[in-house]
């Protein structure tokens, strides 16, 4: 199945989800998505852009939690309901 994302809102949503996935990879596995802390910096920039405040040092785990909440609030990320067996 092929999915085409051709609206500005869809492209932005895909970008936000890709950033979240990159940071999630770094938090869960310790692997680096790219050189440096690019995923963390991108998330930090998005949090600041949307007016999300955070105190102290922004760790990867804390950033992932805040960013996930932001994406849910924006309607970009929808929690999956586990299928009944």
PyMOL Python script that loads the backbone (N, CA, C, O; Angstrom):
from pymol import cmd

cmd.read_pdbstr("""\
ATOM      1  N   UNK A   1       0.834  -1.171   0.000  1.00  0.00           N
ATOM      2  CA  UNK A   1       0.000   0.000   0.000  1.00  0.00           C
ATOM      3  C   UNK A   1       0.886   1.244   0.000  1.00  0.00           C
ATOM      4  O   UNK A   1       1.867   1.317   0.740  1.00  0.00           O
ATOM      5  N   UNK A   2       0.542   2.192  -0.812  1.00  0.00           N
ATOM      6  CA  UNK A   2       1.313   3.414  -0.952  1.00  0.00           C
ATOM      7  C   UNK A   2       0.547   4.565  -0.335  1.00  0.00           C
ATOM      8  O   UNK A   2      -0.646   4.731  -0.589  1.00  0.00           O
ATOM      9  N   UNK A   3       1.219   5.350   0.466  1.00  0.00           N
ATOM     10  CA  UNK A   3       0.614   6.521   1.072  1.00  0.00           C
ATOM     11  C   UNK A   3       1.344   7.749   0.564  1.00  0.00           C
ATOM     12  O   UNK A   3       2.573   7.817   0.603  1.00  0.00           O
ATOM     13  N   UNK A   4       0.585   8.711   0.093  1.00  0.00           N
ATOM     14  CA  UNK A   4       1.167   9.951  -0.404  1.00  0.00           C
ATOM     15  C   UNK A   4       0.794  11.068   0.558  1.00  0.00           C
ATOM     16  O   UNK A   4      -0.381  11.295   0.848  1.00  0.00           O
ATOM     17  N   UNK A   5       1.797  11.748   1.038  1.00  0.00           N
ATOM     18  CA  UNK A   5       1.565  12.893   1.907  1.00  0.00           C
ATOM     19  C   UNK A   5       1.877  14.128   1.075  1.00  0.00           C
ATOM     20  O   UNK A   5       3.035  14.399   0.758  1.00  0.00           O
ATOM     21  N   UNK A   6       0.831  14.874   0.722  1.00  0.00           N
ATOM     22  CA  UNK A   6       1.040  15.994  -0.183  1.00  0.00           C
ATOM     23  C   UNK A   6       0.477  17.322   0.320  1.00  0.00           C
ATOM     24  O   UNK A   6       0.416  18.291  -0.436  1.00  0.00           O
ATOM     25  N   UNK A   7       0.077  17.376   1.555  1.00  0.00           N
ATOM     26  CA  UNK A   7      -0.394  18.635   2.106  1.00  0.00           C
ATOM     27  C   UNK A   7       0.666  19.194   3.066  1.00  0.00           C
ATOM     28  O   UNK A   7       1.427  18.425   3.654  1.00  0.00           O
ATOM     29  N   UNK A   8       0.723  20.498   3.229  1.00  0.00           N
ATOM     30  CA  UNK A   8       1.692  21.068   4.174  1.00  0.00           C
ATOM     31  C   UNK A   8       1.507  20.530   5.593  1.00  0.00           C
ATOM     32  O   UNK A   8       2.488  20.302   6.301  1.00  0.00           O
ATOM     33  N   UNK A   9       0.268  20.328   6.008  1.00  0.00           N
ATOM     34  CA  UNK A   9       0.014  19.795   7.348  1.00  0.00           C
ATOM     35  C   UNK A   9       0.503  18.354   7.467  1.00  0.00           C
ATOM     36  O   UNK A   9       1.067  17.971   8.492  1.00  0.00           O
ATOM     37  N   UNK A  10       0.293  17.571   6.442  1.00  0.00           N
ATOM     38  CA  UNK A  10       0.745  16.183   6.449  1.00  0.00           C
ATOM     39  C   UNK A  10       2.255  16.064   6.467  1.00  0.00           C
ATOM     40  O   UNK A  10       2.815  15.219   7.165  1.00  0.00           O
ATOM     41  N   UNK A  11       2.915  16.923   5.687  1.00  0.00           N
ATOM     42  CA  UNK A  11       4.369  16.914   5.639  1.00  0.00           C
ATOM     43  C   UNK A  11       4.939  17.320   6.990  1.00  0.00           C
ATOM     44  O   UNK A  11       5.898  16.715   7.469  1.00  0.00           O
ATOM     45  N   UNK A  12       4.348  18.348   7.607  1.00  0.00           N
ATOM     46  CA  UNK A  12       4.810  18.796   8.922  1.00  0.00           C
ATOM     47  C   UNK A  12       4.601  17.695   9.966  1.00  0.00           C
ATOM     48  O   UNK A  12       5.476  17.456  10.798  1.00  0.00           O
ATOM     49  N   UNK A  13       3.441  17.021   9.924  1.00  0.00           N
ATOM     50  CA  UNK A  13       3.163  15.942  10.873  1.00  0.00           C
ATOM     51  C   UNK A  13       4.168  14.807  10.700  1.00  0.00           C
ATOM     52  O   UNK A  13       4.661  14.258  11.685  1.00  0.00           O
ATOM     53  N   UNK A  14       4.472  14.457   9.458  1.00  0.00           N
ATOM     54  CA  UNK A  14       5.442  13.393   9.195  1.00  0.00           C
ATOM     55  C   UNK A  14       6.814  13.775   9.740  1.00  0.00           C
ATOM     56  O   UNK A  14       7.503  12.940  10.326  1.00  0.00           O
ATOM     57  N   UNK A  15       7.213  15.031   9.549  1.00  0.00           N
ATOM     58  CA  UNK A  15       8.503  15.510  10.045  1.00  0.00           C
ATOM     59  C   UNK A  15       8.570  15.410  11.566  1.00  0.00           C
ATOM     60  O   UNK A  15       9.575  14.965  12.120  1.00  0.00           O
ATOM     61  N   UNK A  16       7.499  15.824  12.236  1.00  0.00           N
ATOM     62  CA  UNK A  16       7.467  15.758  13.698  1.00  0.00           C
ATOM     63  C   UNK A  16       7.551  14.310  14.185  1.00  0.00           C
ATOM     64  O   UNK A  16       8.247  14.016  15.157  1.00  0.00           O
ATOM     65  N   UNK A  17       6.844  13.415  13.511  1.00  0.00           N
ATOM     66  CA  UNK A  17       6.887  12.001  13.895  1.00  0.00           C
ATOM     67  C   UNK A  17       8.265  11.393  13.643  1.00  0.00           C
ATOM     68  O   UNK A  17       8.717  10.545  14.411  1.00  0.00           O
ATOM     69  N   UNK A  18       8.934  11.821  12.572  1.00  0.00           N
ATOM     70  CA  UNK A  18      10.285  11.323  12.280  1.00  0.00           C
ATOM     71  C   UNK A  18      11.274  11.793  13.344  1.00  0.00           C
ATOM     72  O   UNK A  18      12.148  11.035  13.764  1.00  0.00           O
ATOM     73  N   UNK A  19      11.133  13.048  13.779  1.00  0.00           N
ATOM     74  CA  UNK A  19      12.007  13.559  14.832  1.00  0.00           C
ATOM     75  C   UNK A  19      11.774  12.775  16.117  1.00  0.00           C
ATOM     76  O   UNK A  19      12.726  12.406  16.804  1.00  0.00           O
ATOM     77  N   UNK A  20      10.502  12.518  16.445  1.00  0.00           N
ATOM     78  CA  UNK A  20      10.177  11.761  17.660  1.00  0.00           C
ATOM     79  C   UNK A  20      10.781  10.361  17.599  1.00  0.00           C
ATOM     80  O   UNK A  20      11.326   9.869  18.587  1.00  0.00           O
ATOM     81  N   UNK A  21      10.682   9.724  16.438  1.00  0.00           N
ATOM     82  CA  UNK A  21      11.205   8.365  16.293  1.00  0.00           C
ATOM     83  C   UNK A  21      12.723   8.334  16.448  1.00  0.00           C
ATOM     84  O   UNK A  21      13.273   7.404  17.037  1.00  0.00           O
ATOM     85  N   UNK A  22      13.400   9.356  15.916  1.00  0.00           N
ATOM     86  CA  UNK A  22      14.855   9.429  16.043  1.00  0.00           C
ATOM     87  C   UNK A  22      15.256   9.566  17.509  1.00  0.00           C
ATOM     88  O   UNK A  22      16.191   8.908  17.966  1.00  0.00           O
ATOM     89  N   UNK A  23      14.547  10.423  18.242  1.00  0.00           N
ATOM     90  CA  UNK A  23      14.862  10.597  19.656  1.00  0.00           C
ATOM     91  C   UNK A  23      14.519   9.337  20.442  1.00  0.00           C
ATOM     92  O   UNK A  23      15.247   8.953  21.358  1.00  0.00           O
ATOM     93  N   UNK A  24      13.414   8.698  20.086  1.00  0.00           N
ATOM     94  CA  UNK A  24      13.020   7.459  20.766  1.00  0.00           C
ATOM     95  C   UNK A  24      14.075   6.371  20.560  1.00  0.00           C
ATOM     96  O   UNK A  24      14.370   5.611  21.482  1.00  0.00           O
ATOM     97  N   UNK A  25      14.638   6.296  19.363  1.00  0.00           N
ATOM     98  CA  UNK A  25      15.711   5.346  19.075  1.00  0.00           C
ATOM     99  C   UNK A  25      16.902   5.598  19.998  1.00  0.00           C
ATOM    100  O   UNK A  25      17.482   4.663  20.549  1.00  0.00           O
ATOM    101  N   UNK A  26      17.257   6.866  20.159  1.00  0.00           N
ATOM    102  CA  UNK A  26      18.398   7.200  21.008  1.00  0.00           C
ATOM    103  C   UNK A  26      18.124   6.898  22.479  1.00  0.00           C
ATOM    104  O   UNK A  26      19.022   6.454  23.195  1.00  0.00           O
ATOM    105  N   UNK A  27      16.893   7.134  22.937  1.00  0.00           N
ATOM    106  CA  UNK A  27      16.552   6.887  24.342  1.00  0.00           C
ATOM    107  C   UNK A  27      16.490   5.386  24.632  1.00  0.00           C
ATOM    108  O   UNK A  27      17.037   4.924  25.633  1.00  0.00           O
ATOM    109  N   UNK A  28      15.831   4.632  23.766  1.00  0.00           N
ATOM    110  CA  UNK A  28      15.594   3.216  24.041  1.00  0.00           C
ATOM    111  C   UNK A  28      16.805   2.321  23.794  1.00  0.00           C
ATOM    112  O   UNK A  28      17.001   1.336  24.506  1.00  0.00           O
ATOM    113  N   UNK A  29      17.611   2.651  22.800  1.00  0.00           N
ATOM    114  CA  UNK A  29      18.706   1.748  22.447  1.00  0.00           C
ATOM    115  C   UNK A  29      20.088   2.312  22.730  1.00  0.00           C
ATOM    116  O   UNK A  29      21.063   1.565  22.808  1.00  0.00           O
ATOM    117  N   UNK A  30      20.176   3.615  22.881  1.00  0.00           N
ATOM    118  CA  UNK A  30      21.475   4.232  23.072  1.00  0.00           C
ATOM    119  C   UNK A  30      22.206   4.472  21.763  1.00  0.00           C
ATOM    120  O   UNK A  30      23.294   5.050  21.747  1.00  0.00           O
ATOM    121  N   UNK A  31      21.604   4.026  20.657  1.00  0.00           N
ATOM    122  CA  UNK A  31      22.198   4.281  19.350  1.00  0.00           C
ATOM    123  C   UNK A  31      21.985   5.741  18.977  1.00  0.00           C
ATOM    124  O   UNK A  31      21.018   6.369  19.408  1.00  0.00           O
ATOM    125  N   UNK A  32      22.878   6.261  18.191  1.00  0.00           N
ATOM    126  CA  UNK A  32      22.763   7.646  17.775  1.00  0.00           C
ATOM    127  C   UNK A  32      22.168   7.705  16.374  1.00  0.00           C
ATOM    128  O   UNK A  32      22.648   7.040  15.456  1.00  0.00           O
ATOM    129  N   UNK A  33      21.126   8.503  16.220  1.00  0.00           N
ATOM    130  CA  UNK A  33      20.492   8.656  14.912  1.00  0.00           C
ATOM    131  C   UNK A  33      21.393   9.418  13.957  1.00  0.00           C
ATOM    132  O   UNK A  33      21.455   9.113  12.767  1.00  0.00           O
ATOM    133  N   UNK A  34      22.086  10.407  14.486  1.00  0.00           N
ATOM    134  CA  UNK A  34      22.996  11.198  13.674  1.00  0.00           C
ATOM    135  C   UNK A  34      24.133  11.705  14.555  1.00  0.00           C
ATOM    136  O   UNK A  34      24.107  11.533  15.773  1.00  0.00           O
ATOM    137  N   UNK A  35      25.100  12.313  13.951  1.00  0.00           N
ATOM    138  CA  UNK A  35      26.243  12.820  14.700  1.00  0.00           C
ATOM    139  C   UNK A  35      25.784  13.950  15.631  1.00  0.00           C
ATOM    140  O   UNK A  35      25.041  14.837  15.212  1.00  0.00           O
ATOM    141  N   UNK A  36      26.216  13.915  16.864  1.00  0.00           N
ATOM    142  CA  UNK A  36      25.824  14.945  17.817  1.00  0.00           C
ATOM    143  C   UNK A  36      24.462  14.647  18.424  1.00  0.00           C
ATOM    144  O   UNK A  36      24.006  13.504  18.420  1.00  0.00           O
ATOM    145  N   UNK A  37      23.824  15.674  18.940  1.00  0.00           N
ATOM    146  CA  UNK A  37      22.501  15.525  19.554  1.00  0.00           C
ATOM    147  C   UNK A  37      21.430  16.162  18.679  1.00  0.00           C
ATOM    148  O   UNK A  37      20.556  16.867  19.185  1.00  0.00           O
ATOM    149  N   UNK A  38      21.486  15.927  17.403  1.00  0.00           N
ATOM    150  CA  UNK A  38      20.584  16.588  16.466  1.00  0.00           C
ATOM    151  C   UNK A  38      19.109  16.316  16.785  1.00  0.00           C
ATOM    152  O   UNK A  38      18.291  17.232  16.700  1.00  0.00           O
ATOM    153  N   UNK A  39      18.756  15.102  17.143  1.00  0.00           N
ATOM    154  CA  UNK A  39      17.365  14.790  17.464  1.00  0.00           C
ATOM    155  C   UNK A  39      16.925  15.574  18.698  1.00  0.00           C
ATOM    156  O   UNK A  39      15.825  16.126  18.724  1.00  0.00           O
ATOM    157  N   UNK A  40      17.766  15.623  19.704  1.00  0.00           N
ATOM    158  CA  UNK A  40      17.435  16.366  20.917  1.00  0.00           C
ATOM    159  C   UNK A  40      17.297  17.851  20.618  1.00  0.00           C
ATOM    160  O   UNK A  40      16.382  18.498  21.128  1.00  0.00           O
ATOM    161  N   UNK A  41      18.183  18.397  19.806  1.00  0.00           N
ATOM    162  CA  UNK A  41      18.111  19.823  19.468  1.00  0.00           C
ATOM    163  C   UNK A  41      16.843  20.130  18.679  1.00  0.00           C
ATOM    164  O   UNK A  41      16.208  21.160  18.904  1.00  0.00           O
ATOM    165  N   UNK A  42      16.474  19.250  17.762  1.00  0.00           N
ATOM    166  CA  UNK A  42      15.256  19.458  16.978  1.00  0.00           C
ATOM    167  C   UNK A  42      14.022  19.438  17.868  1.00  0.00           C
ATOM    168  O   UNK A  42      13.122  20.263  17.709  1.00  0.00           O
ATOM    169  N   UNK A  43      13.981  18.498  18.802  1.00  0.00           N
ATOM    170  CA  UNK A  43      12.856  18.425  19.735  1.00  0.00           C
ATOM    171  C   UNK A  43      12.824  19.659  20.611  1.00  0.00           C
ATOM    172  O   UNK A  43      11.759  20.232  20.841  1.00  0.00           O
ATOM    173  N   UNK A  44      13.982  20.076  21.102  1.00  0.00           N
ATOM    174  CA  UNK A  44      14.046  21.284  21.938  1.00  0.00           C
ATOM    175  C   UNK A  44      13.513  22.498  21.177  1.00  0.00           C
ATOM    176  O   UNK A  44      12.742  23.288  21.721  1.00  0.00           O
ATOM    177  N   UNK A  45      13.925  22.640  19.923  1.00  0.00           N
ATOM    178  CA  UNK A  45      13.455  23.763  19.106  1.00  0.00           C
ATOM    179  C   UNK A  45      11.942  23.727  18.914  1.00  0.00           C
ATOM    180  O   UNK A  45      11.284  24.765  18.978  1.00  0.00           O
ATOM    181  N   UNK A  46      11.389  22.544  18.680  1.00  0.00           N
ATOM    182  CA  UNK A  46       9.937  22.409  18.507  1.00  0.00           C
ATOM    183  C   UNK A  46       9.196  22.711  19.803  1.00  0.00           C
ATOM    184  O   UNK A  46       8.139  23.342  19.780  1.00  0.00           O
ATOM    185  N   UNK A  47       9.739  22.268  20.933  1.00  0.00           N
ATOM    186  CA  UNK A  47       9.103  22.543  22.220  1.00  0.00           C
ATOM    187  C   UNK A  47       9.072  24.047  22.484  1.00  0.00           C
ATOM    188  O   UNK A  47       8.055  24.583  22.925  1.00  0.00           O
ATOM    189  N   UNK A  48      10.173  24.716  22.217  1.00  0.00           N
ATOM    190  CA  UNK A  48      10.241  26.165  22.408  1.00  0.00           C
ATOM    191  C   UNK A  48       9.278  26.862  21.452  1.00  0.00           C
ATOM    192  O   UNK A  48       8.585  27.800  21.846  1.00  0.00           O
ATOM    193  N   UNK A  49       9.230  26.412  20.205  1.00  0.00           N
ATOM    194  CA  UNK A  49       8.347  27.004  19.204  1.00  0.00           C
ATOM    195  C   UNK A  49       6.885  26.931  19.622  1.00  0.00           C
ATOM    196  O   UNK A  49       6.111  27.854  19.367  1.00  0.00           O
ATOM    197  N   UNK A  50       6.510  25.824  20.268  1.00  0.00           N
ATOM    198  CA  UNK A  50       5.120  25.638  20.694  1.00  0.00           C
ATOM    199  C   UNK A  50       4.862  26.124  22.118  1.00  0.00           C
ATOM    200  O   UNK A  50       3.776  25.913  22.658  1.00  0.00           O
ATOM    201  N   UNK A  51       5.846  26.767  22.722  1.00  0.00           N
ATOM    202  CA  UNK A  51       5.654  27.373  24.034  1.00  0.00           C
ATOM    203  C   UNK A  51       5.647  26.411  25.203  1.00  0.00           C
ATOM    204  O   UNK A  51       5.096  26.724  26.259  1.00  0.00           O
ATOM    205  N   UNK A  52       6.248  25.248  25.031  1.00  0.00           N
ATOM    206  CA  UNK A  52       6.326  24.277  26.125  1.00  0.00           C
ATOM    207  C   UNK A  52       7.528  24.659  26.988  1.00  0.00           C
ATOM    208  O   UNK A  52       8.652  24.765  26.498  1.00  0.00           O
ATOM    209  N   UNK A  53       7.273  24.862  28.268  1.00  0.00           N
ATOM    210  CA  UNK A  53       8.371  25.252  29.153  1.00  0.00           C
ATOM    211  C   UNK A  53       8.923  24.023  29.867  1.00  0.00           C
ATOM    212  O   UNK A  53       8.197  23.078  30.175  1.00  0.00           O
ATOM    213  N   UNK A  54      10.208  24.064  30.114  1.00  0.00           N
ATOM    214  CA  UNK A  54      10.864  22.997  30.866  1.00  0.00           C
ATOM    215  C   UNK A  54      11.903  23.641  31.750  1.00  0.00           C
ATOM    216  O   UNK A  54      12.528  24.638  31.387  1.00  0.00           O
ATOM    217  N   UNK A  55      12.075  23.057  32.912  1.00  0.00           N
ATOM    218  CA  UNK A  55      13.024  23.613  33.877  1.00  0.00           C
ATOM    219  C   UNK A  55      14.294  22.773  33.887  1.00  0.00           C
ATOM    220  O   UNK A  55      14.256  21.555  33.713  1.00  0.00           O
ATOM    221  N   UNK A  56      15.390  23.432  34.088  1.00  0.00           N
ATOM    222  CA  UNK A  56      16.656  22.731  34.211  1.00  0.00           C
ATOM    223  C   UNK A  56      17.135  22.169  32.889  1.00  0.00           C
ATOM    224  O   UNK A  56      16.749  22.624  31.813  1.00  0.00           O
ATOM    225  N   UNK A  57      17.973  21.181  33.005  1.00  0.00           N
ATOM    226  CA  UNK A  57      18.582  20.539  31.842  1.00  0.00           C
ATOM    227  C   UNK A  57      17.571  19.641  31.156  1.00  0.00           C
ATOM    228  O   UNK A  57      16.856  18.885  31.814  1.00  0.00           O
ATOM    229  N   UNK A  58      17.512  19.721  29.850  1.00  0.00           N
ATOM    230  CA  UNK A  58      16.590  18.899  29.080  1.00  0.00           C
ATOM    231  C   UNK A  58      17.306  17.621  28.654  1.00  0.00           C
ATOM    232  O   UNK A  58      18.136  17.636  27.746  1.00  0.00           O
ATOM    233  N   UNK A  59      16.974  16.517  29.320  1.00  0.00           N
ATOM    234  CA  UNK A  59      17.568  15.227  28.959  1.00  0.00           C
ATOM    235  C   UNK A  59      16.782  14.625  27.797  1.00  0.00           C
ATOM    236  O   UNK A  59      15.683  15.077  27.478  1.00  0.00           O
ATOM    237  N   UNK A  60      17.352  13.611  27.175  1.00  0.00           N
ATOM    238  CA  UNK A  60      16.673  12.969  26.048  1.00  0.00           C
ATOM    239  C   UNK A  60      15.363  12.334  26.497  1.00  0.00           C
ATOM    240  O   UNK A  60      14.351  12.434  25.803  1.00  0.00           O
ATOM    241  N   UNK A  61      15.379  11.683  27.653  1.00  0.00           N
ATOM    242  CA  UNK A  61      14.174  11.019  28.153  1.00  0.00           C
ATOM    243  C   UNK A  61      13.088  12.040  28.472  1.00  0.00           C
ATOM    244  O   UNK A  61      11.925  11.842  28.121  1.00  0.00           O
ATOM    245  N   UNK A  62      13.462  13.121  29.130  1.00  0.00           N
ATOM    246  CA  UNK A  62      12.505  14.174  29.477  1.00  0.00           C
ATOM    247  C   UNK A  62      11.957  14.834  28.205  1.00  0.00           C
ATOM    248  O   UNK A  62      10.765  15.125  28.112  1.00  0.00           O
ATOM    249  N   UNK A  63      12.841  15.064  27.230  1.00  0.00           N
ATOM    250  CA  UNK A  63      12.429  15.663  25.964  1.00  0.00           C
ATOM    251  C   UNK A  63      11.443  14.761  25.232  1.00  0.00           C
ATOM    252  O   UNK A  63      10.468  15.242  24.655  1.00  0.00           O
ATOM    253  N   UNK A  64      11.694  13.452  25.253  1.00  0.00           N
ATOM    254  CA  UNK A  64      10.795  12.510  24.592  1.00  0.00           C
ATOM    255  C   UNK A  64       9.410  12.535  25.229  1.00  0.00           C
ATOM    256  O   UNK A  64       8.402  12.510  24.523  1.00  0.00           O
ATOM    257  N   UNK A  65       9.355  12.585  26.555  1.00  0.00           N
ATOM    258  CA  UNK A  65       8.069  12.638  27.248  1.00  0.00           C
ATOM    259  C   UNK A  65       7.306  13.918  26.918  1.00  0.00           C
ATOM    260  O   UNK A  65       6.112  13.874  26.621  1.00  0.00           O
ATOM    261  N   UNK A  66       7.994  15.052  26.968  1.00  0.00           N
ATOM    262  CA  UNK A  66       7.352  16.337  26.667  1.00  0.00           C
ATOM    263  C   UNK A  66       6.900  16.406  25.210  1.00  0.00           C
ATOM    264  O   UNK A  66       5.811  16.900  24.918  1.00  0.00           O
ATOM    265  N   UNK A  67       7.734  15.911  24.301  1.00  0.00           N
ATOM    266  CA  UNK A  67       7.418  15.962  22.878  1.00  0.00           C
ATOM    267  C   UNK A  67       6.259  15.031  22.540  1.00  0.00           C
ATOM    268  O   UNK A  67       5.407  15.378  21.722  1.00  0.00           O
ATOM    269  N   UNK A  68       6.220  13.865  23.155  1.00  0.00           N
ATOM    270  CA  UNK A  68       5.105  12.933  22.942  1.00  0.00           C
ATOM    271  C   UNK A  68       3.800  13.563  23.397  1.00  0.00           C
ATOM    272  O   UNK A  68       2.789  13.458  22.704  1.00  0.00           O
ATOM    273  N   UNK A  69       3.809  14.218  24.558  1.00  0.00           N
ATOM    274  CA  UNK A  69       2.620  14.902  25.054  1.00  0.00           C
ATOM    275  C   UNK A  69       2.200  16.014  24.098  1.00  0.00           C
ATOM    276  O   UNK A  69       1.013  16.180  23.818  1.00  0.00           O
ATOM    277  N   UNK A  70       3.165  16.771  23.601  1.00  0.00           N
ATOM    278  CA  UNK A  70       2.869  17.845  22.654  1.00  0.00           C
ATOM    279  C   UNK A  70       2.228  17.292  21.389  1.00  0.00           C
ATOM    280  O   UNK A  70       1.239  17.844  20.906  1.00  0.00           O
ATOM    281  N   UNK A  71       2.775  16.215  20.850  1.00  0.00           N
ATOM    282  CA  UNK A  71       2.223  15.638  19.625  1.00  0.00           C
ATOM    283  C   UNK A  71       0.813  15.104  19.838  1.00  0.00           C
ATOM    284  O   UNK A  71      -0.025  15.195  18.940  1.00  0.00           O
ATOM    285  N   UNK A  72       0.545  14.557  20.998  1.00  0.00           N
ATOM    286  CA  UNK A  72      -0.815  14.100  21.303  1.00  0.00           C
ATOM    287  C   UNK A  72      -1.764  15.289  21.389  1.00  0.00           C
ATOM    288  O   UNK A  72      -2.888  15.226  20.889  1.00  0.00           O
ATOM    289  N   UNK A  73      -1.315  16.373  22.021  1.00  0.00           N
ATOM    290  CA  UNK A  73      -2.137  17.581  22.132  1.00  0.00           C
ATOM    291  C   UNK A  73      -2.415  18.205  20.771  1.00  0.00           C
ATOM    292  O   UNK A  73      -3.497  18.747  20.545  1.00  0.00           O
ATOM    293  N   UNK A  74      -1.442  18.132  19.862  1.00  0.00           N
ATOM    294  CA  UNK A  74      -1.612  18.681  18.518  1.00  0.00           C
ATOM    295  C   UNK A  74      -2.438  17.771  17.615  1.00  0.00           C
ATOM    296  O   UNK A  74      -2.844  18.181  16.528  1.00  0.00           O
ATOM    297  N   UNK A  75      -2.690  16.538  18.055  1.00  0.00           N
ATOM    298  CA  UNK A  75      -3.446  15.587  17.250  1.00  0.00           C
ATOM    299  C   UNK A  75      -2.614  14.881  16.213  1.00  0.00           C
ATOM    300  O   UNK A  75      -3.156  14.231  15.319  1.00  0.00           O
ATOM    301  N   UNK A  76      -1.300  14.995  16.314  1.00  0.00           N
ATOM    302  CA  UNK A  76      -0.394  14.345  15.366  1.00  0.00           C
ATOM    303  C   UNK A  76      -0.169  12.889  15.751  1.00  0.00           C
ATOM    304  O   UNK A  76      -0.061  12.019  14.887  1.00  0.00           O
ATOM    305  N   UNK A  77      -0.100  12.634  17.035  1.00  0.00           N
ATOM    306  CA  UNK A  77       0.160  11.288  17.543  1.00  0.00           C
ATOM    307  C   UNK A  77      -1.091  10.783  18.246  1.00  0.00           C
ATOM    308  O   UNK A  77      -1.618  11.428  19.153  1.00  0.00           O
ATOM    309  N   UNK A  78      -1.547   9.637  17.817  1.00  0.00           N
ATOM    310  CA  UNK A  78      -2.730   9.038  18.407  1.00  0.00           C
ATOM    311  C   UNK A  78      -2.306   7.744  19.074  1.00  0.00           C
ATOM    312  O   UNK A  78      -1.631   6.912  18.466  1.00  0.00           O
ATOM    313  N   UNK A  79      -2.706   7.579  20.329  1.00  0.00           N
ATOM    314  CA  UNK A  79      -2.328   6.358  21.057  1.00  0.00           C
ATOM    315  C   UNK A  79      -2.992   5.154  20.401  1.00  0.00           C
ATOM    316  O   UNK A  79      -4.178   5.173  20.070  1.00  0.00           O
ATOM    317  N   UNK A  80      -2.204   4.123  20.227  1.00  0.00           N
ATOM    318  CA  UNK A  80      -2.729   2.895  19.653  1.00  0.00           C
ATOM    319  C   UNK A  80      -3.404   2.088  20.758  1.00  0.00           C
ATOM    320  O   UNK A  80      -2.881   1.957  21.864  1.00  0.00           O
ATOM    321  N   UNK A  81      -4.559   1.560  20.437  1.00  0.00           N
ATOM    322  CA  UNK A  81      -5.281   0.701  21.378  1.00  0.00           C
ATOM    323  C   UNK A  81      -4.905  -0.732  21.046  1.00  0.00           C
ATOM    324  O   UNK A  81      -5.061  -1.164  19.904  1.00  0.00           O
ATOM    325  N   UNK A  82      -4.403  -1.491  22.047  1.00  0.00           N
ATOM    326  CA  UNK A  82      -4.024  -2.873  21.764  1.00  0.00           C
ATOM    327  C   UNK A  82      -5.237  -3.692  21.314  1.00  0.00           C
ATOM    328  O   UNK A  82      -6.341  -3.560  21.842  1.00  0.00           O
ATOM    329  N   UNK A  83      -4.985  -4.534  20.325  1.00  0.00           N
ATOM    330  CA  UNK A  83      -6.062  -5.378  19.802  1.00  0.00           C
ATOM    331  C   UNK A  83      -6.406  -6.451  20.817  1.00  0.00           C
ATOM    332  O   UNK A  83      -5.529  -7.002  21.481  1.00  0.00           O
ATOM    333  N   UNK A  84      -7.691  -6.741  20.928  1.00  0.00           N
ATOM    334  CA  UNK A  84      -8.146  -7.806  21.827  1.00  0.00           C
ATOM    335  C   UNK A  84      -7.806  -9.152  21.197  1.00  0.00           C
ATOM    336  O   UNK A  84      -8.013  -9.370  20.004  1.00  0.00           O
ATOM    337  N   UNK A  85      -7.285 -10.038  22.019  1.00  0.00           N
ATOM    338  CA  UNK A  85      -6.889 -11.353  21.513  1.00  0.00           C
ATOM    339  C   UNK A  85      -8.053 -12.297  21.458  1.00  0.00           C
ATOM    340  O   UNK A  85      -7.895 -13.449  21.055  1.00  0.00           O
TER     341      UNK A  85
END
""", "prot")
cmd.dss("prot")
cmd.show_as("cartoon", "prot")
cmd.util.cbc("prot")
cmd.orient("prot")
